[in-house]
Amino acid sequence: MTVTRTWRGGAAAIIAAALLASGCADDARPTATTSSGSNSSMFTNPVVRSDAPDPQAIRVGDTWYLFHTNSQGRNVPVLTSTDLVDWTEAGDALPRLPAWADAGKTWAPEVIELAPDRFVLYYTVAGRESGRQCVGRAVASAPQGPYSDDADGPLICQAELGGAIDASPFRDTDGSLWLLWKNDGNAIGVDTWLWSQRLADDGLTLVGEPTKLLKQTEPWEGTLIEGPFFHRQDGRLLLFFAANAYDRAEYAEGYAVCDSPTGPCVKATENPILTSNEVASGPGHASMVVKGGRTWLLYHAWPPGQEGSTDPGRQVWLDEVTWVDGKPVVKGPTGTAQSRP
């Protein structure tokens, strides 16, 4: 989910147009947080204090690499960290877009490592021919890039369903590769479905047919669900997703339990599991990481009362997830000092 993802009437449309004209980002660079007081074992959210929507991170060796929606003229900004808390800019992971894509709306990038010298990036970008957002894929020999997309066209577009966005790769325990995404139905006033499809072993093409998993059905979800990702915990396959309007306090995170990557999936009755509070507004479009046996949720959120703004915009938050009877419990949004991962 990104700053210009959906088109809405009234003030929201004006905000979206203004953000697009400004390059979908504020002028502040992502900055690392400082520890709480002099205690280096603690940290305080947010961990990236400027606009860095749709964060996803992978670990390679001792380094974490965080990717997020376009900003500062960078198509896919990448940051690095050794502790998930203090982040340093590492440039543009996708410095050149393919010939079939237009710049300015490169959203929700996610990377998977397929071999020590092979990384595949899935990203949302403006498809010139379709006039809609589409999903592309690009390859690099190092996690920070540069990634290159040599395809003649998008991997997924679904223009008749509003476009395709928010692609998320997943390797299951049997070694199979899968891709999740959302059709951008709210862009044209139709249902938003979360889809899955098998990926070829090289991660560059899709195999078989796509499967519909979930759509918006619950009052808290508003008119859309988006930002999906899979996570296995103790053998169970969980599908996490965000829902509602990205620029409202009602935006939140939920999950479902799936029998397999092709479903069926059942939404949790305790949804949403991450909601706005006095320190963070509209938390969502998350990714999950595990470090030292602890599970953490990376997600973006607005400062309360500044939903839709670009300064500071959607900052990156990091909060722990505990598992109670197999169910995820997010300790957040947390504005007080907590122990580092």
VEXNU-856457 format. One line per field, with one value per residue: y, x, z negated of N, C-alpha, C in turn; residue number from 1. Coordinates in steps of 0.02 Angstrom, whole numbers. Each point is the difference from the previous one (the first is absolute). Layout:
n.py	[Y|...];
n.px	[X|...];
n.pz	[Z|...];
ca.py	[Y|...];
ca.px	[X|...];
ca.pz	[Z|...];
c.py	[Y|...];
c.px	[X|...];
c.pz	[Z|...];
pos	[NUM|...];
***
This chain:
n.py	[-59|49|53|-29|-49|31|3|51|10|64|12|-65|14|57|-33|-50|46|33|-58|-18|62|-14|-52|5|53|3|59|-30|-10|-66|4|-20|-43|31|-29|-32|65|-25|-30|-27|-31|64|5|53|-19|18|-53|20|61|-17|25|-59|9|-47|-1|-27|-48|-12|-57|27|-56|50|11|46|-15|64|-19|57|24|19|31|65|-12|-39|-45|-32|43|-7|-26|7|-57|1|43|18|36|-3|43|-21|56|-39|53|-10|-47|44|17|-54|31|-54|-12|-52|26|37|50|2|-62|-5|-48|-5|15|-62|-26|-50|-34|-14|35|-19|-12|-16|62|-11|56|3|37|49|8|61|-41|15|-61|-27|46|-60|-9|-21|-65|21|-30|2|-7|-20|11|57|-6|44|-46|30|4|-49|32|-61|-2|-25|-24|19|-22|49|6|-45|32|-53|-16|51|-56|-12|-8|23|-15|-63|-14|-66|-25|-50|-37|-11|63|-6|37|52|29|46|23|63|-15|55|-41|24|-8|-52|-8|-48|-64|1|-41|-43|-3|-65|-11|-59|6|10|-50|32|-4|-15|-58|5|-46|-29|-3|64|6|12|38|65|29|64|-17|26|25|-27|-42|31|32|-17|-52|0|11|-54|-44|-54|-37|-47|-21|-40|5|50|6|58|31|44|51|55|46|25|64|1|52|-52|24|-13|19|-66|-45|-52|-59|-51|-57|-24|-43|44|11|-50|2|-4|64|1|56|29|-29|0|-3|58|-19|50|47|55|40|20|-50|-38|25|-40|-41|-19|-37|-55|-17|-63|9|-46|19|-44|-33|65|6|35|51|6|62|32|62|38|59|-11|8|-39|-36|-28|17|42|39|-54|-4|-55|-1|-28|-47|-19|-51|-27|-61|-14|-63|10|-63|15|48|44|25|56|10|30|61|-5|48|-48|9|-41|-63|8|-12];
n.px	[43|-18|37|5|-10|-43|-52|-5|-64|-15|10|-19|-42|-15|-2|-34|-36|-4|-10|-40|-24|4|-18|-59|35|20|25|-25|63|-5|-15|57|-30|-9|44|-38|12|38|-57|56|-27|-18|-62|-15|-61|-4|16|-46|26|15|-26|-20|-51|-42|26|54|20|61|23|59|25|40|-23|-41|-42|-17|-54|-11|-61|-3|58|4|-43|-3|6|53|-14|64|-12|54|3|31|-48|-23|45|65|-29|36|-5|-23|-38|0|-41|-43|62|-15|-54|-38|9|-33|41|-42|39|11|-16|60|-45|-1|65|9|48|20|37|20|56|61|-5|-60|-21|-63|-11|-55|-26|-37|-23|3|-47|43|1|-3|45|18|-4|62|10|61|51|49|61|33|66|-24|-12|50|11|0|-66|-9|-48|13|-58|-37|-25|-55|14|-32|-59|-41|12|-33|44|23|34|65|-3|50|46|-8|66|-7|50|-38|-19|-41|23|-66|0|-23|-49|-5|-60|-14|-60|19|-47|23|47|-43|-3|47|-15|31|29|17|53|5|63|10|62|29|43|3|-65|9|-30|-64|-21|-36|-52|-18|4|-65|27|1|-56|-16|-11|47|-41|47|-13|-58|29|50|35|61|60|-13|9|35|-17|47|-43|47|18|-28|-37|29|-55|49|-38|2|-37|-49|-19|52|-39|-26|-22|-51|51|2|25|-11|-29|19|-31|51|-36|10|53|-40|5|-61|-20|8|-34|47|-33|64|-7|33|62|-1|-12|-31|45|18|40|-45|-8|-50|16|47|-19|-4|57|19|37|49|16|48|-42|5|-65|11|-42|19|-19|-44|7|-54|28|-30|-53|47|-56|35|39|47|-12|18|-65|1|10|59|-43|26|-42|7|2|-47|7|-64|9|60|-27|9|40|-19|60|-53|3|67|-15|1|54|30|11|62|-12];
n.pz	[0|41|4|59|-41|-38|39|-40|-13|9|-66|-5|50|-33|-58|29|33|-57|-30|50|0|-63|38|-33|-18|-64|-19|-54|-15|12|-63|-29|-40|-57|-38|-43|-7|-49|-3|23|-52|1|25|36|15|65|36|43|-9|62|55|-20|43|-21|-61|29|-41|24|-27|14|-25|-19|62|-23|50|-5|32|33|0|64|-2|-4|49|-53|48|-24|-47|-17|-60|-38|-36|-58|-19|60|-33|8|42|52|35|49|16|67|-23|28|17|38|21|12|64|-26|-47|-36|-11|-66|18|-29|-13|-66|3|24|-38|39|-43|62|-5|-21|65|-26|12|-15|32|-38|48|-26|63|26|22|47|25|-60|-18|-23|-66|10|-2|-16|32|-43|26|-54|0|-24|-65|-2|46|61|-3|44|33|27|-35|49|-57|-33|-60|-31|29|26|56|21|-49|36|19|-4|-67|-39|46|-24|6|8|-37|19|-51|51|-4|4|56|-34|33|-47|13|14|24|32|-23|-59|46|9|-66|4|-12|-58|42|-47|42|18|18|25|-24|59|3|59|-19|65|-4|16|-42|48|-40|-3|-66|-4|-47|-1|-21|8|-65|-40|-47|-39|52|-10|51|-41|25|-29|30|38|-49|19|-53|-5|-46|-23|63|-34|55|-15|18|-4|-19|37|-30|37|-3|42|17|-34|-58|41|36|12|-42|42|-11|38|-10|36|36|50|39|16|-67|-26|-9|-66|2|-38|-49|-22|66|9|14|44|-46|19|-28|-61|21|30|61|13|-50|44|53|-34|-31|0|-54|-1|-62|-9|40|12|3|56|-9|64|-13|39|-23|-4|-11|-58|38|27|-2|49|-51|21|-50|-35|10|35|-64|-9|-20|-58|-1|-60|26|-44|-16|-3|-19|27|-37|51|-47|27|-26|25|30|-8|-42|-45|-38|43|-18|22|64];
ca.py	[59|56|65|17|-62|-1|65|11|66|50|19|-53|4|58|-21|-49|34|41|-44|-25|53|12|-59|-50|-4|63|18|-22|-65|-45|7|-52|21|-5|-43|35|24|-27|-73|-24|-61|21|44|31|11|-41|-14|45|55|37|-36|-63|-45|-68|-28|-72|-10|-67|-3|-36|2|38|64|5|46|22|30|33|37|51|66|38|-16|-69|-45|-47|16|-56|19|-57|1|-62|-14|15|62|56|-11|44|-2|-38|18|-20|-70|-7|67|8|-38|-28|45|-2|31|71|17|40|-40|-65|-12|-64|-50|-55|-38|-67|-29|-67|-30|51|53|12|30|23|55|8|69|29|56|23|-31|51|-23|-12|58|-23|-26|-69|-31|-21|-36|19|-46|27|-49|21|19|71|14|22|-49|14|-34|-7|-24|42|28|-17|-68|-2|67|-2|68|-2|-2|60|-3|-47|34|-32|-69|-25|-68|-45|-68|-44|-49|-52|29|33|73|27|73|31|69|26|40|67|11|62|53|6|-13|-71|-36|-11|-69|-23|-56|-36|-42|-32|28|-46|-4|58|58|51|-11|-32|-68|-18|53|34|-18|51|-22|41|69|38|-25|19|72|36|1|51|-21|-34|-31|7|-12|-67|-42|-64|-18|-64|-2|-66|-39|32|52|60|52|66|50|64|15|67|52|7|66|10|-35|-66|-49|-46|-63|-60|-60|-59|-64|-33|-70|-5|63|11|2|58|40|23|58|-7|34|55|57|10|-13|60|56|66|19|69|14|-16|-2|-37|-47|-55|-23|-25|-59|-33|-25|-37|11|-25|-36|46|21|72|27|65|28|73|34|73|33|15|66|20|-48|28|50|-25|19|-49|-55|-66|-21|-72|-22|-67|-24|-72|-43|-61|-51|-24|-54|1|61|55|57|54|46|66|42|13|63|1|-38|-72|-31|-10|-69];
ca.px	[-43|44|-30|-44|-25|-71|-29|-60|-27|9|65|50|25|44|62|35|29|56|56|27|36|63|43|-22|45|20|68|44|31|-10|51|-1|-20|51|-23|-33|49|67|-5|5|-39|-69|-14|-66|-29|12|71|15|-42|-27|-49|27|-58|0|67|14|72|29|67|52|56|-14|-30|-70|-12|-70|-23|-65|-29|43|8|61|25|22|-56|-5|50|22|37|32|5|23|-39|-70|-19|38|0|41|-18|45|-11|-59|7|-23|13|-30|-62|-3|-27|-74|-26|10|25|-41|-46|32|-24|-3|49|20|57|13|64|-8|66|45|13|-61|-54|-54|-41|-66|-16|-57|23|-50|5|-17|-50|-64|-23|-12|57|15|55|59|51|68|49|65|46|11|-65|-14|-4|-59|-44|-14|-59|11|-61|-32|-61|-10|-14|-72|-30|-72|-26|-73|-19|27|73|28|47|16|23|40|22|1|23|-31|44|16|44|-37|-2|-67|-7|-64|-10|-69|-25|-14|-70|-27|16|-55|-63|-19|29|72|16|68|11|63|16|66|54|52|56|43|-35|-12|-63|-53|-17|-69|-50|-5|-55|-26|2|-43|-17|-28|-65|-14|-9|62|41|-22|-11|57|55|60|63|1|61|-6|48|-15|16|-16|-34|-61|11|-38|-2|-10|-22|-25|-67|-29|34|68|12|-47|17|-32|44|21|29|-33|29|-43|34|-11|18|57|8|-57|-59|-41|24|-53|22|-1|-56|25|22|70|48|42|-43|24|-5|20|68|7|-65|-3|56|-14|44|55|38|20|69|17|69|15|-57|-56|-34|-12|-39|18|-59|1|-55|3|-10|-71|-21|37|-14|0|52|65|52|51|-27|-7|63|7|-5|22|-28|6|-58|3|-47|-42|-42|10|-25|46|-20|48|10|9|59|32|37|48|61|-4|65|16|-3];
ca.pz	[0|9|-9|55|26|18|19|-39|9|-52|-25|10|68|5|-33|42|58|-23|-16|62|32|-37|4|-49|-57|-27|15|-53|9|-57|-50|-50|-66|-52|-55|-54|-48|11|-2|69|8|10|57|0|66|60|15|56|-21|56|40|27|-3|25|-11|-3|-13|0|-29|37|-46|-61|20|22|56|-2|62|-8|56|29|-31|14|66|2|15|-56|-51|-42|-60|-31|-73|-30|-61|14|-33|29|72|41|71|44|70|37|20|70|28|67|12|67|52|1|-61|-12|-67|-44|-41|-10|-68|-37|24|-45|27|-26|19|29|-4|-28|48|40|-37|45|-25|28|-14|35|41|48|66|50|47|-33|-38|-68|-36|17|-38|37|-38|19|-28|-18|-30|-69|-27|7|71|37|32|70|27|72|31|50|-28|-70|-20|-13|8|-17|12|-2|-70|-32|-5|-48|-44|-65|8|-56|12|-58|10|-50|-30|49|50|54|0|11|1|-19|21|-5|56|-26|18|-25|48|49|-34|-2|-56|-4|-19|-8|45|-4|57|-4|40|23|-46|8|-26|51|35|-39|21|-13|-2|-65|-44|-45|-69|-44|18|-56|-20|-69|-7|-14|60|47|69|30|-36|41|-34|-29|-3|-34|-52|-33|-71|-27|52|27|49|-15|51|-30|49|-25|26|-5|38|-25|-28|-54|-62|-1|31|-53|23|-22|29|11|-2|64|4|46|36|44|-42|-20|-56|-44|-38|-72|-32|-41|41|18|-54|-7|14|-21|-70|-12|25|71|34|63|7|44|54|-41|17|-62|-3|-60|-20|-67|-28|-10|61|2|55|29|32|1|-35|-1|-65|-7|23|60|52|67|8|24|-48|21|40|-32|-29|-10|-69|-13|-62|-8|5|-39|24|-55|27|72|30|-7|-41|14|-56|30|6|-63|1|-56|13|-5|13|71|24];
c.py	[61|66|19|-61|4|70|7|72|47|12|-53|2|58|-16|-46|34|42|-43|-27|53|13|-61|-51|-5|69|11|-23|-69|-45|6|-55|28|-1|-43|42|19|-26|-75|-28|-63|15|40|26|10|74|-10|35|57|44|-47|-61|-53|-71|-35|-76|-8|-73|4|-42|6|36|65|-9|53|16|37|34|38|61|66|32|-18|-71|-45|-49|17|-62|28|-63|10|-67|-21|13|66|61|-13|52|-7|-37|11|-24|-71|-11|67|13|-43|-30|47|4|38|74|13|37|-38|-71|-19|-70|-52|-53|-43|-68|-24|-71|-38|54|58|15|23|26|51|0|70|21|62|19|-31|48|-22|-6|63|-16|-19|-75|-24|-20|-40|18|-43|37|-54|18|28|74|21|21|-58|22|-42|-2|-25|50|33|-22|-74|-10|71|1|68|1|-3|58|3|-51|34|-46|-72|-19|-72|-41|-68|-44|-53|-57|25|36|75|24|76|19|69|18|30|66|21|66|59|10|-19|-72|-33|-4|-70|-6|-65|-35|-40|-27|37|-56|4|60|64|51|-9|-36|-66|-14|61|33|-22|60|-27|36|65|35|-25|27|76|38|7|55|-30|-40|-37|-1|-19|-70|-27|-63|-6|-67|3|-67|-42|31|56|59|50|66|49|64|14|71|50|16|66|18|-39|-70|-54|-44|-65|-59|-61|-53|-62|-38|-73|-11|67|15|0|-69|35|26|58|-12|40|60|59|64|-10|57|60|65|8|70|17|-12|-8|-38|-50|-57|-9|-24|-54|-29|-26|-36|9|-25|-34|43|22|74|19|68|27|76|27|75|25|17|72|23|-51|35|51|-32|17|-10|-57|-64|-25|-76|-15|-73|-22|-76|-34|-60|-47|-31|-51|1|62|57|57|54|47|71|27|22|64|6|-44|-74|-30|-12|-74|-37];
c.px	[44|-38|-47|-36|-72|-24|-67|-23|20|72|52|28|48|68|40|33|60|60|32|41|67|45|-14|45|12|74|49|27|-16|58|-7|-25|60|-28|-32|50|68|0|-2|-40|-73|-7|-71|-24|-13|74|23|-50|-25|-41|32|-55|16|67|1|75|19|68|45|63|-19|-36|-72|-5|-74|-16|-68|-19|42|1|65|30|26|-61|-13|55|17|41|31|6|30|-44|-75|-23|34|11|41|-20|52|-16|-66|11|-19|10|-30|-62|2|-36|-76|-31|15|21|-52|-46|27|-9|17|49|13|51|2|68|-11|66|47|15|-60|-57|-52|-43|-66|-25|-61|24|-56|13|-24|-57|-69|-28|-16|65|8|58|56|46|69|49|65|43|17|-66|-18|-7|67|-38|-15|-60|7|-62|-28|-64|-7|-11|-75|-27|-73|-33|-76|-27|30|75|21|55|19|22|47|21|4|27|-29|49|18|44|-36|-1|-69|3|-70|-5|-74|-20|-26|-71|-28|18|-55|-66|-24|36|76|13|75|7|65|10|71|49|46|60|47|-33|-22|-66|-49|-18|-74|-46|-2|-62|-21|-1|-50|-18|-27|-70|-22|-6|66|44|-20|-11|58|42|60|62|7|71|-15|53|-21|24|-23|-42|-62|20|-46|7|-17|-20|-20|-68|-20|43|68|12|-51|23|-30|43|31|24|-39|34|-54|43|-19|20|63|8|-57|-66|-27|29|-60|28|-7|-57|23|26|-38|47|49|-42|31|-5|27|68|8|-69|5|56|-18|51|67|40|26|71|10|74|10|-58|-60|-29|-18|-41|28|-61|7|-61|12|5|-75|-17|35|-10|-4|54|63|56|-26|-27|-7|69|1|3|21|-27|0|-68|11|-55|-36|-49|2|-24|49|-30|54|3|11|-65|27|42|50|60|-11|67|9|-7|66];
c.pz	[0|-2|56|27|23|17|-36|13|-55|-18|12|70|9|-32|45|59|-20|-14|63|35|-33|0|-53|-60|-28|12|-53|16|-60|-49|-52|-66|-47|-56|-54|-53|18|2|71|12|15|64|-7|71|14|14|64|-7|57|44|33|0|24|-11|1|-8|6|-32|44|-41|-64|14|20|55|1|65|-12|63|19|-40|22|68|7|11|-56|-51|-41|-57|-29|-75|-23|-58|8|-30|32|74|37|73|40|73|28|25|72|35|68|5|70|48|-2|-58|-2|-72|-41|-45|-7|-73|-25|25|-53|35|-32|25|24|1|-27|47|45|-45|50|-37|37|-20|41|37|49|68|54|45|-33|-33|-72|-33|14|-43|48|-44|27|-39|-15|-30|-72|-28|10|74|28|32|71|22|75|37|50|-25|-72|-12|-11|10|-22|8|-6|-71|-39|-3|-52|-40|-58|6|-57|13|-64|20|-56|-23|47|56|56|-10|19|2|-20|31|-10|67|-28|16|-24|44|51|-31|3|-59|4|-27|-14|40|-17|63|-9|45|25|-46|5|-24|51|37|-46|31|-16|1|-68|-39|-42|-71|-44|34|-62|-16|-68|-6|-10|62|49|69|30|-51|47|-40|-29|-8|-39|-55|-30|-72|-27|48|30|48|-14|57|-34|55|-37|30|-16|38|-31|-37|-55|-61|-3|34|-55|31|-29|29|9|-5|64|-3|42|34|50|-39|-16|-61|-40|-43|-75|-31|-41|41|-17|-59|-11|22|-26|-76|-8|29|75|31|66|10|47|54|-30|36|-65|5|-66|-14|-71|-33|-15|67|-4|61|19|35|2|-38|3|-72|-6|19|63|57|69|12|29|-48|-70|44|-39|-22|-11|-75|-5|-67|-2|6|-45|24|-59|29|77|35|-11|-42|10|-59|27|27|-69|5|-56|16|-11|18|74|19|-14];
pos	[1|2|3|4|5|6|7|8|9|10|11|12|13|14|15|16|17|18|19|20|21|22|23|24|25|26|27|28|29|30|31|32|33|34|35|36|37|38|39|40|41|42|43|44|45|46|47|48|49|50|51|52|53|54|55|56|57|58|59|60|61|62|63|64|65|66|67|68|69|70|71|72|73|74|75|76|77|78|79|80|81|82|83|84|85|86|87|88|89|90|91|92|93|94|95|96|97|98|99|100|101|102|103|104|105|106|107|108|109|110|111|112|113|114|115|116|117|118|119|120|121|122|123|124|125|126|127|128|129|130|131|132|133|134|135|136|137|138|139|140|141|142|143|144|145|146|147|148|149|150|151|152|153|154|155|156|157|158|159|160|161|162|163|164|165|166|167|168|169|170|171|172|173|174|175|176|177|178|179|180|181|182|183|184|185|186|187|188|189|190|191|192|193|194|195|196|197|198|199|200|201|202|203|204|205|206|207|208|209|210|211|212|213|214|215|216|217|218|219|220|221|222|223|224|225|226|227|228|229|230|231|232|233|234|235|236|237|238|239|240|241|242|243|244|245|246|247|248|249|250|251|252|253|254|255|256|257|258|259|260|261|262|263|264|265|266|267|268|269|270|271|272|273|274|275|276|277|278|279|280|281|282|283|284|285|286|287|288|289|290|291|292|293|294|295|296|297|298|299|300|301|302|303|304|305|306|307|308|309|310|311|312|313|314|315|316|317|318|319|320|321|322|323|324|325|326|327|328|329|330|331|332|333|334|335|336|337|338|339|340|341];
***
